[in-house]
Amino acid sequence: MTLDLSAPHPGVIQILMNRPAQMNALDPVLLSDLVSAIGDEAASVVILGSTSRDCFSAGVDLKLGDQERAEVSRGLYRLYQLMRRTSAVLVAAAEGHVIGGGAQLLIASDLRVVGPDVSIRFMGPGHGLAVGAWRLPGLVGRGRAMDLTLSMRPVAAEEALSIGLVEEISAEPLVRALEIARHIVALSPPAVAALKRIVGMTGEAEALIAEAEFNDQWNGEFPGRATNHD
């Protein structure tokens, strides 16, 4: 099986890519399974990780033929759009190598927890592709986005944290991701879904109007007392 699926907490689905011998290289089967699992609307939070601590994903499987490899690349962009559209919060837990399409899975997620040995590379122009340019400027700024995409250099954990590419470094990313997920599912689901939608908007004016419209329905009551991640 290409995925190891579990429900470690009510409202949480954990999706672990499970092609360790291939460094979780993305082929048509793994892609299809990811689309099905992430598209399942049963969960409020989805944790995306790997069964291997050596690699999150090495990107599109280079053993595929040219046409099939191109089809997988096109399918991955549909997957990234799904990840941004779904109301579920996606928490990526990554260790080891995070390359190309794997790096795009990381940035398509809403929150990112990485291990201290992580190495993130946006392999694109060397293969005739533009990789990560759609999302990186919003995370790290335009200049750094140009640097990461043009140089295709590896980014280690501490640098990734310092530039805003990831939110946390943890010795146990999956454990920490579950802690975050448990916190999120205790919050108001409509408010969480609204926050994800509003944060994803590109214009400040549009986001301000959307937040005001959502909060206009509030009756002044607090649904519960939430706790911090930490």
N, C-alpha and C positions, 0 to 999 in steps of 0.2 A: 504494500500500500504506500502511496506517495505522501499521505498525511497521517499523523497520529492525532486523532480528535478526542477531546475530553471536555467535561463540564466540571471544573474544579470548585465552583461556587455557584449558587443560584444566580442566574442572569449573566453568567460568564461562560464563554466558549474559548477553549484553548486549541489553537491550530498549530501543530508542529510539522514543518516540512521534513520529510523522511526519505531522502535519497542521499544518505551520507557518503556512499561510495562515489557519487557523482557531484559531491559538494552542493547538493540541492539545486543542481542546474535545472533551469526551467524548460520543460518540454511540453508537448500538447496535453499529456495526461495530467501532469502536475498543475498546469495552468487551469485546466478544466475543473480539477478538484478544488483549487483555491477559489475559483469563481463561485462554485456551488457552496462551499463552506462559508465564505465571507458574505455571500448573498442571503444566507439563512437569517431571517429576521427574528429568530427566537431569543437572541441575546442582546443585552444592553451594552456589553463590553466584549470585545474580541481581542484575545492575546495571540499575537503572531510570532512564532519562534521556530526553532529547529530542534530535532532530536540529537543533533551533533553539536558539541561545544566548539568544534573547530571551524564551523562555517554556518553562516545564516543562509546565504545563497550566492553562488558564483555567477548568477545571471543566466542569460539564454544559453541553452546547451549547444556548444560549438560542434558537437558531433552530428547535429542535424544537417540535412541538406539545405542548400541556400533558400529554396522556396519555403520549406517548412520552417526554417529559422525566421524568415521574414513574417510568416503567418503568426508565429508565437509572439514576435515583437509587437505586431499590431494588436493581438489579443491582450497583451500585457497592458497596453494603454487603455483598453476597455476595462480591465481590472482596476487600474489606478483610479479611473473615473468612478467605478463602483465604490471603491474604498473611500473616496471623498464624499460621495452622495449618501451612503448609508447613514442612518441615524445612530448606529452603534459606534461607540468610541473604540478605535483600534489602538492597542498598545503593543508596539514592537519590542521584542526582547532579543537582542542580537549579540552574538559572540563570534570571534574569529573573523573569517573573510566575508565581506559584504561588498559585492562587486556588480557593476552594471545594473541589470534588471533587479538584482537583489538590493542594491542601494536605492533604487526607485521604490521598491516595496517599503523600505525603511522610511523614506521621506513622505510616502503616501499615507503612512500611519499618522495618527493624531499625537501620540506621545511615543518617545523613544528611550528605552533603557538599554545600555550596552555594557558588555563586560570590559574589564581593563585591557584585554588583549585584542580588542576589535580593530579591524583595518577596513576603512570604507573608501571605495574607489568608484568614481563616476567615469567608466570607460565608454567613450562615445566617439569623439572625432577621429580617433585612430582606426575605428571600424566604419567610418562614414556616417555616423549617427550623432544626433544632438541628444544628450542624456542628462536629465535632471534640471534643465534650464527652466522648466515650467514651475518648479517649486522652490528651488534653492534660493532665489533672491529674497523671498519672503521669510526664509529661515536665517540666512547668513549675510544678506545684503548683496547688492549687484556685483561689487568688485570681487568679493570672495567667491561668489557663484561663478564668475568668469574664470577665476584662478582654478577652482576645483574641476570645472568641466574641461578647460583647455589643457591643464597640466596632466589631468587624469592621475594625479599622485595619490598615494594612500594617506588617509587621515586617521591618526591614532585617537584613542579614547579621550585623552586630556584636551587635545586640540579641538576635537569634535564638540566637547562640552563647552570650551571657552568661546567658540564662535557661534554657538546656538544651534548646531547641527543635531545635537541630542540633548535631552533634558537631564539625564542622570547616568552615572557610572555605578555599577553594582557588581560585586563578586558573584552574585547569583541573580542574573537578570530576570529569569523566569519567576523566581520567588518574589522579587521586588515588583514585577509586573502584576502579579496576583494581588499583592497588597494594595497597589493602586486601583486595580479593578474592583476589589471589595469596597473601597472607599466610594468609587463612582456609582456603583449599583445602589448604594444607600441614599443617593441624592434623588431629587425629583426628575424622573425620566423626561418629561416634556422640557424642563429647563435645560437638562444636559443636551438634548437634541437641538434645542434652539441655540445654545452656546456653540455647538459644533458648526451649525449652519452659519451663524453670524461671524464667527472667527474666520470662516472660509471665504467671506466676501472680500473683494479687492478694494472697494471704495469705502472710506470712512463715513461719508454722508449716508450711503446706502446701509451700512452696518448700524449706524446710529438710529435710523428710522426703523429698521427691523427689530432692534432691541427695544425701542420704545413701544412698538406695536405689540411685541410679545408681552412685555411687562404691563401693558395697559389692561390686560385681563386679570391681573393679580388682585385679590380681594384683601390683601394686607395680612393674611395668615401665613405663618411659617409651618410647612409640612413636617418638619422634624429638625433636630439639631445635628448638623453634620460635623464630622471630625476632619482634621487635616490628613494628608498622605502620610505624614511622618509619625 
